[in-house]
């Protein structure tokens, strides 16, 4: 999932450099959402890991 976030971030950067504002904004928004989802999944995974060890 982090790979998808990085992919959309790169697409957003390229689109912004080429002047495609709408595409860049959309790709950046998707990258942000996927990054937040990844962080939430990471925190949940860590909590479950430490809860099972205890």
KEPA-767744 format. One record per residue (C-alpha): residue number from 1; residue in one letter; x, y, z. Coordinates in steps of 0.25 Angstrom, whole numbers. Layout:
BEGIN
  seq  type     xx     yy     zz
  NUM     a      X      Y      Z
...
% end
This chain:
BEGIN
  seq  type     xx     yy     zz
    1     x      0      0      0
    2     x     12      9      3
    3     x     16      6    -12
    4     x      3     11    -17
    5     x      4     24     -9
    6     x     18     26    -14
    7     x     13     24    -28
    8     x      2     34    -27
    9     x     12     44    -21
   10     x     21     42    -33
   11     x     10     44    -43
   12     x      6     56    -35
   13     x     19     62    -36
   14     x     21     59    -51
   15     x      7     65    -54
   16     x     10     77    -46
   17     x     23     79    -53
   18     x     16     78    -67
   19     x      5     88    -63
   20     x     -7     78    -61
   21     x    -13     84    -49
   22     x    -25     76    -48
   23     x    -18     62    -49
   24     x     -7     67    -40
   25     x    -17     71    -29
   26     x    -25     58    -30
   27     x    -12     49    -30
   28     x     -7     57    -18
   29     x    -20     55    -11
   30     x    -20     40    -14
   31     x     -5     39     -9
   32     x     -9     46      4
   33     x    -21     37      7
   34     x    -13     24      4
   35     x     -1     29     13
   36     x    -11     31     24
   37     x    -18     18     22
   38     x     -4     11     22
   39     x      0     18     35
   40     x    -13     14     42
   41     x    -11     -1     37
   42     x      3      0     43
   43     x     -1      5     56
   44     x    -12     -6     57
   45     x     -2    -16     53
   46     x      8    -12     64
   47     x     -3    -12     74
   48     x     -8    -26     71
   49     x      7    -31     70
   50     x     10    -26     84
   51     x     -4    -30     90
   52     x     -1    -44     85
   53     x     12    -45     91
   54     x      7    -40    105
% end
